[in-house]
Amino acid sequence: MERLSDALRNRIKVTVKRTREAIADSLVNLEQKSQVSLVDVKKQVKTQLFETKNQVKTQISEVQQQVETHLVTWNNFRQIESIQSDRFAIFLLKLLLKEQKSPTDKPRFKAGSLFPDGWTTLAALTLVLRGVAEVLSQKSDLSWKIRSDSILSYEKPVNKGRSGKIEYYISDESFSPQKQALTIDAALTTIEEFDPRAGAIHLIYCAKAIELHEPCNQAFVIDDKQLVEYTGLSKRRDLSKSQKLEILDSLVRQPAQVLAEITWFNTDKVPAFTTTDWQIWNVSVEHKFAEAENSHCKLIGLTVTVKPGEWARYFLNKSEYYYHTGIITKKTVQTLFSIGKHNVGAARILIWLTFQIVPGLQNRLIGKTLLEIAYGEKRVTAAASDRQLRRCLADDFETDMNVVKKAGWQIELEIGPDWLENKQGKRPTGFWQELLMSRWRFNLPSEAQQRLNYPQTQNRINRQTKNQPQLRSPSGEIIRKVRKAKGWSRAFFASTMGKSISWVDAVETNHRQVSAKDLPMLIERLGLHPKN
């Protein structure tokens, strides 16, 4: 604005100067021309001054218009620049916060969702609930027994029978509040009708139950929209809504058909007890129907109300009986639900891993145990004399292990043949024995490991694992004595451990300590007691 005013003054000065010069020239001419009268000179001067004044006014008006136009443009520019500066500052702030956010920060939780962080959730994975999952997945492959009253039962000892036992029974699908255990024929029929996908529903119940403040006195409610989301049915575009509801309606009551009688022995820490209410889940389903064509009713919605049984009084609180909380992933639940009928072996392994794998401990299994979990002990034993069954089980095992890996579980082949990893070409002679003797190491999915870093989760895990016995490496002298007592040579012992003879020599002469990774295998191979 000041620059514009200076330009205007300079322009006016130039105009006035030129006018004066013109007047001076006129006076000179008038003096030279004596014929011109003085009156005429004055008139001419006045006329020139008037014209000059009008020109100056016109120029001032034009300059003022230009100044106003420039001011409007300048103000608009300042406003735009201010907005852009603010946006740019916000962008830089967001970028800075994103860079400073560490991977262990607790993410934003989605209220009302079973998986609030989008990937994982805490769940009650107690011994009682583990048995229910085994019944739903392994069915008749478990060691069922017949009681004197012809009732079928499956017994699961607690702490090798020193602390107590849990006996599981099968009930019908009735809505009776007091369900009765079925006898042999009816129970076996019901067991064969169990859908492996009911295991995913059972895991959802385990996660919802832990949210209750008083589990033994309260119930939780799940509607069909939540079940469709949790199970992954929302991704099935080939199914209509009514078809999805029919699938869920056939599965939500199956976990409630497994009953459990808990008998706890008297110990130094806790008194003995026996549960009178055998129900694990008391499930009631409310259906919503709408009239369709031909006067038929169409299922348009359902609401499931689940109340934990008496077992929750002892196993879903901070009591000294058996308090155990774990982490389940959304991918595990949805994979289990999607492959339940097609890859039964993978479904069984997923359920076993969910309840068995403990963070921070060495979780190893030999191939024979994995095969028995996936396909049953009877089939694995029969495969020893059936070549076709061996090939079939080996094919299924490779497929099922890939399914488990895709579900996020970390699997490592520690000891085993190359064909189990390369999967190229034909299997060599004796592949079945190699598969039985292979050793696998499992770890939680990466999402679950990240969840362990949350403060609340870490506190729960610390309470559960602080009393776990720590393995101590035996001395080299003990290792050598036990090896010789078994009649093993150094070469044979090295082969069983997947090590070299020099490693055995170094360990037995105390020149090398057994690593934490190899210690559980060494203790198992030599038959040493972990506490000693």
Long-range contacts (C-beta under 8 A, 24 or more apart in sequence): 1-67, 1-71, 4-63, 4-66, 4-67, 4-70, 7-63, 8-59, 8-60, 8-63, 11-59, 11-63, 12-56, 12-59, 12-60, 15-52, 15-55, 15-56, 15-59, 16-52, 19-48, 19-49, 19-52, 22-48, 23-48, 103-450, 104-450, 104-453, 106-454, 106-455, 113-229, 114-204, 114-207, 114-208, 114-226, 114-230, 115-230, 115-330, 117-451, 118-330, 119-329, 119-330, 119-331, 119-447, 119-450, 119-451, 120-327, 120-328, 120-329, 120-330, 120-447, 120-448, 120-450, 120-451, 121-207, 121-327, 121-328, 121-330, 122-207, 122-210, 122-325, 122-326, 122-327, 122-457, 122-460, 123-203, 123-206, 123-207, 123-210, 123-325, 123-326, 123-327, 123-328, 124-206, 124-207, 124-209, 124-210, 124-315, 124-316, 124-324, 124-325, 125-206, 125-324, 125-325, 125-326, 125-328, 125-354, 125-355, 126-315, 126-316, 126-322, 126-323, 126-324, 127-156, 127-158, 127-166, 127-315, 127-322, 127-324, 128-166, 128-260, 128-262, 128-280, 128-311, 128-315, 128-322, 129-202, 129-206, 129-280, 129-315, 129-355, 130-355, 130-356, 131-156, 131-166, 131-168, 131-258, 131-260, 132-168, 132-202, 132-255, 132-258, 132-260, 132-280, 133-199, 133-202, 133-203, 133-351, 133-354, 133-355, 134-351, 134-352, 135-168, 135-170, 135-191, 135-194, 135-258, 136-194, 136-196, 136-198, 136-199, 136-202, 136-254, 136-255, 136-258, 136-351, 137-196, 137-199, 137-344, 137-347, 137-348, 137-351, 137-352, 138-348, 138-373, 138-376, 139-191, 139-192, 139-194, 140-188, 140-191, 140-192, 141-375, 141-376, 141-377, 141-378, 146-184, 149-183, 150-183, 150-184, 151-181, 151-182, 151-183, 151-184, 151-187, 152-181, 152-182, 152-183, 152-184, 152-187, 152-188, 153-181, 158-264, 158-322, 162-265, 163-264, 163-265, 163-267, 164-262, 164-263, 164-264, 164-265, 165-263, 166-260, 166-261, 166-262, 166-263, 167-260, 167-261, 167-263, 168-258, 168-259, 168-260, 169-258, 169-259, 169-260, 169-261, 169-278, 170-257, 170-258, 170-259, 171-256, 171-257, 171-258, 171-259, 172-257, 173-253, 173-257, 175-284, 177-282, 179-256, 179-257, 179-259, 179-278, 179-279, 181-259, 181-278, 190-257, 194-254, 194-257, 195-250, 195-251, 195-254, 195-340, 195-341, 196-336, 196-340, 196-341, 196-344, 196-347, 196-348, 197-231, 197-251, 197-336, 197-337, 197-340, 197-341, 197-347, 198-251, 198-254, 198-255, 199-336, 199-340, 199-347, 199-351, 200-231, 200-333, 200-334, 200-336, 200-337, 200-340, 201-227, 201-231, 201-251, 201-252, 201-254, 201-255, 202-255, 203-328, 203-332, 203-333, 203-336, 203-351, 203-354, 204-230, 204-231, 204-333, 205-255, 205-281, 205-306, 206-328, 207-328, 208-306, 209-306, 209-308, 209-312, 209-316, 210-316, 210-325, 212-308, 212-316, 215-308, 215-312, 215-313, 215-316, 215-317, 216-308, 216-309, 216-310, 216-312, 216-313, 216-316, 218-307, 219-282, 219-305, 219-306, 219-307, 219-308, 220-305, 220-306, 221-303, 221-304, 221-305, 221-306, 222-303, 222-304, 222-306, 223-301, 223-302, 223-303, 223-304, 224-248, 224-301, 224-302, 224-303, 227-252, 227-304, 230-330, 230-333, 230-334, 231-333, 231-334, 231-337, 232-333, 232-334, 232-337, 232-338, 233-337, 241-300, 242-298, 242-299, 242-300, 245-299, 245-300, 245-301, 245-302, 246-299, 248-302, 249-285, 249-287, 249-299, 249-302, 252-283, 252-285, 252-302, 252-304, 253-283, 253-285, 255-280, 255-281, 255-283, 256-280, 256-281, 256-282, 256-283, 256-306, 260-309, 260-311, 262-311, 262-314, 264-314, 264-321, 269-320, 270-319, 270-320, 270-321, 273-314, 275-309, 275-310, 275-311, 275-314, 276-310, 277-309, 277-310, 278-309, 279-309, 279-310, 280-308, 280-309, 280-311, 281-306, 281-307, 281-308, 281-309, 282-306, 282-307, 282-308, 282-309, 323-463, 323-464, 324-464, 325-460, 325-461, 325-464, 326-354, 326-355, 327-444, 327-448, 327-451, 327-452, 327-457, 328-354, 328-448, 329-407, 329-408, 329-445, 329-447, 329-448, 330-447, 331-407, 331-408, 331-445, 331-447, 332-407, 332-408, 332-409, 332-445, 335-403, 335-406, 335-407, 336-407, 339-403, 343-396, 343-399, 343-400, 343-403, 344-374, 345-374, 345-375, 345-396, 345-397, 345-400, 346-374, 346-399, 346-400, 346-401, 346-403, 346-404, 348-373, 348-374, 349-373, 349-374, 349-400, 349-401, 349-404, 350-404, 350-407, 350-409, 353-404, 353-409, 353-442, 357-442, 357-443, 357-444, 358-464, 358-465, 358-468, 359-444, 359-448, 359-449, 359-452, 359-461, 359-465, 360-461, 360-465, 360-468, 361-465, 361-468, 362-441, 362-516, 362-517, 362-519, 362-520, 363-441, 363-442, 363-443, 364-414, 364-439, 364-440, 364-441, 364-442, 364-520, 364-521, 365-439, 365-440, 365-442, 366-436, 366-437, 366-438, 366-439, 366-440, 367-416, 367-435, 367-436, 367-437, 367-438, 367-439, 367-440, 368-436, 368-437, 370-397, 370-440, 371-397, 371-435, 371-436, 374-400, 383-432, 384-432, 390-431, 390-432, 394-427, 394-431, 394-432, 394-435, 397-435, 398-423, 407-445, 408-445, 408-446, 408-447, 408-448, 409-442, 409-443, 409-444, 409-445, 410-442, 410-443, 410-444, 410-445, 410-446, 411-440, 411-441, 411-442, 412-440, 412-441, 412-442, 412-443, 413-438, 413-439, 413-440, 413-441, 414-439, 414-440, 414-441, 414-498, 414-521, 415-439, 415-498, 416-440, 439-521, 469-530, 469-531, 471-516, 471-519, 471-520, 471-523, 471-530, 473-513, 473-514, 473-519, 474-514, 474-522, 474-523, 474-526, 474-528, 475-510, 476-507, 476-508, 476-509, 476-510, 477-508, 477-510, 478-528, 479-507, 479-508, 479-522, 479-526, 480-508, 482-526, 482-527, 482-528, 483-508, 483-526, 486-526, 493-525, 496-525, 497-521, 497-522, 497-525
